[in-house]
Amino acid sequence: MALGFILILIYVSFGSLRQAALIFVCVPLAVTGGVFTLRLRDVPFTISAGVGFIALSGIAVLNGIMLISFINQLRREGHSGRDSVVEGTLNRLRPKLIKNRP
C-alpha cells in the first residue's frame, strides 16, 4: 500500500505515468541488488538489514527523481531526447565515481 502511494505521489509530481514508472522501477532493482549482496556475503536478514533496505529504497527513488528532473530540464533547454539522457546520466554519474580529495 505504501509503495502504491509513493507511485501516485511521483506521478502527481511529474504528470507522466511513464516517468513515474521509470523512477519506481529503481526500487525493485535496488532491493534485488541488496538481497544478492546479503547472499554473497552470507549475512542474514536482520532488523538492521530491513532498515537498510528501507533507506536503500528511499535513496533509489530520490536518485531517480533527481535524474529524471535533470533530463527534463535539459529537454526544456532545447537538447534532443538522446542528448539529454546521455548528458544527464553522465553528469549525475560523475560525482559518484570520483573520490573525494582533501
C-alpha positions in Angstrom: 0.0 0.0 0.0 2.8 2.4 0.9 4.6 1.6 -2.4 1.4 2.4 -4.4 1.1 5.7 -2.5 4.7 6.6 -3.4 4.0 5.8 -7.1 0.9 8.1 -7.0 3.0 10.9 -5.5 5.7 10.5 -8.1 3.0 10.5 -10.9 1.4 13.7 -9.5 4.9 15.3 -9.2 5.9 14.6 -12.8 2.5 14.3 -14.5 3.6 11.3 -16.5 3.0 7.7 -15.7 5.9 6.7 -17.9 8.4 8.8 -15.9 6.8 7.7 -12.6 7.2 4.0 -13.6 10.8 4.6 -14.7 11.6 6.1 -11.4 9.7 3.4 -9.5 11.4 0.6 -11.2 14.6 1.6 -9.4 13.2 0.2 -6.1 12.9 -3.5 -7.1 16.3 -3.3 -8.8 17.9 -1.8 -5.7 16.3 -4.4 -3.4 17.4 -7.2 -5.7 21.0 -5.9 -5.6 20.7 -5.7 -1.8 19.4 -9.3 -1.5 22.1 -10.5 -3.8 24.8 -8.8 -1.7 23.4 -10.2 1.5 23.6 -13.7 0.0 27.1 -13.1 -1.5 28.4 -12.0 1.9 26.4 -14.7 3.7 24.8 -12.2 6.0 21.4 -13.0 7.5 18.4 -10.7 7.0 18.1 -8.9 10.3 16.2 -5.9 11.6 19.2 -3.7 10.8 19.2 -5.1 7.2 15.5 -4.3 6.9 16.0 -0.7 8.0 18.9 -0.6 5.5 16.5 -1.8 2.7 14.0 0.9 3.6 16.8 3.5 3.3 18.1 1.9 0.1 14.6 2.2 -1.4 14.4 5.9 -0.5 17.8 6.6 -1.9 16.9 4.8 -5.2 13.7 6.8 -5.6 15.5 10.1 -4.8 18.2 9.3 -7.2 15.7 8.5 -9.9 13.7 11.7 -9.2 16.9 13.8 -9.5 18.0 12.1 -12.7 14.6 12.5 -14.4 14.3 16.1 -13.3 17.7 16.9 -14.7 16.9 15.2 -18.0 13.6 17.1 -18.2 15.4 20.4 -17.6 17.9 19.6 -20.4 15.0 18.9 -22.7 13.3 22.2 -21.8 16.6 23.9 -22.7 16.3 22.5 -26.2 18.5 19.4 -26.2 17.3 16.4 -28.1 15.9 13.4 -26.2 19.0 11.2 -26.7 21.5 14.0 -25.9 19.5 14.9 -22.7 19.7 11.3 -21.5 23.4 10.9 -22.3 24.4 14.2 -20.8 22.1 13.9 -17.8 23.3 10.4 -16.8 27.0 11.3 -17.3 26.6 14.5 -15.3 24.9 12.6 -12.4 27.2 9.6 -12.5 30.5 11.6 -12.5 30.3 12.7 -8.8 29.6 9.1 -7.7 32.7 7.8 -9.5 35.2 10.5 -8.4 36.8 10.1 -4.9 36.6 13.0 -2.5 40.0 14.5 -2.2 41.0 16.8 0.6 
